[in-house]
Amino acid sequence: MSATNTNVPDPILATDDECPVREILDRVGDKWSVLIVCLLGRRVHRFSELHRGIDGISQRMLTLTLRALVRDGLVDRTVHAAVPPRVDYELTELGRTLLVPLSALDQWATAHRSDIQAARERYDNA
């Protein structure tokens, strides 16, 4: 392979607002969405469980992120008629398919964390 051929498909490099990769990365590329999807990949959670399980997320950010994930069809929100009201969140079938690339990313990050840290140290000390 030549130095100029990276085998990166053109849609990833596109600047068009209609680029599907950019649109999806805007939703699932932020840290809160990834953490929520990973937690919901384990089991159904209530709002308070998600809030306790994600260090540093505010209630407002959790609410906004869950709304966006529900809107995009990745998470289901179920309101139970109880006193007090109970709301459960779980991944949809579509949301479950996101666990595969997220797991691959997790494995890659785990395998290469020390390499990245070493590169940062070399850069910072140069």
N, C-alpha and C positions, 0 to 999 in steps of 0.2 A: 504494500500500500504506500502511495506517495504521501509526502508530508502535507499536501493540500487536500487529500481525500480522507475525510473523517467518517464517511458513511452515515452522517447525520441527515435524516430525511428533511426535505425542504419545508414541510409544514412547521417544524419546530423553529426554523429560522425566519419564518414569515412575519412580517410586521403588520399584516392585515388584522383588524379588530375581530374578524370572523374566524380566526385561527382556532380550531378546536382544542389544541394543546394548551394554548395560552388561557383560553376560557376555563378549562378544567383545572389548570394549575392555580388560577386565581382562587378557586374554591378549595381544593384539597392541598394546596401547597403551603398554606399557613400552618403554623405550629398547633394552633388550637384545634383545627379540623382534624389533623392527623391524630392528635392525642384522643379526641373524642371518638373517632372511628375505631382506634385501637382498643379503647375501653369497651365500647359497645360490641366489638368483635368477640369479647369474652362472654358477655351475657347482657340481658336487659338491665337498664339502670334507671333509677329515678333521678330527677334534677339534682337533688341534694347529694346523692351518691357521686354523680359526675363532678359536682363542685368540690367535694372533699377529695376526690381522686385525682384532680388535676391541679397541681401546685401552681399558684400564681394567677390563676384565671379569676377575673371578677365575675360577679353574677350577671352583670350587663353583657360582658363579652361572651359568656357561656350562652346566654339567651339569644344573642344575635347570631352566634355561630350555629346553634341548634336550629334556629329558624331557617338559616340559609341551607343547611344540610337537609332539612325536611323539604324545603322548596325545590331543591335539586333532586329529590327522590332517593337520597342516600340513607335517610333516617325516617322511621315512622314514629309518630307521636300519638300515644293512646291515652285518652282521658278516661278514668274510671269514675263512675258515679258512686262516690263514697264520701263520708264525712270524717276527716277533711278530704277534699278532692285529691286524688292520686293521679299523677301523670308519669307514664313510662316511656322511655325512649329505647328503640332497638334499630339495628341495621335492617334495611330492606334487602331483598335479593341482590339488587344493584349495588348497594353499599357493601355487601359481603364480597363482591368481586374486587373491590378496592383493597381488601386485605392481602391479596396476592402480591401486587406491586409494593405495598407498604412493608410487607414481610421481607421482600427482596431488598428493599432499601435499608431496612433495619439490619439485615445480615451483612450487607455491604458496609454500612457505617461501623458496625461492630468489628468487622475484619480489617478495616482501614483506618480506624480511629488513631492508632499510634502513628501511622504513616503521616496523617494529616497534622497531628500535633508536632511531629518532628519537622515537617516542612514549615510550619508556622514559626517554630523556634529558629530554624535556619534563616528564614526571611527577616524575622525581628532582630536577629543578631548581625545581619549583614550591613 
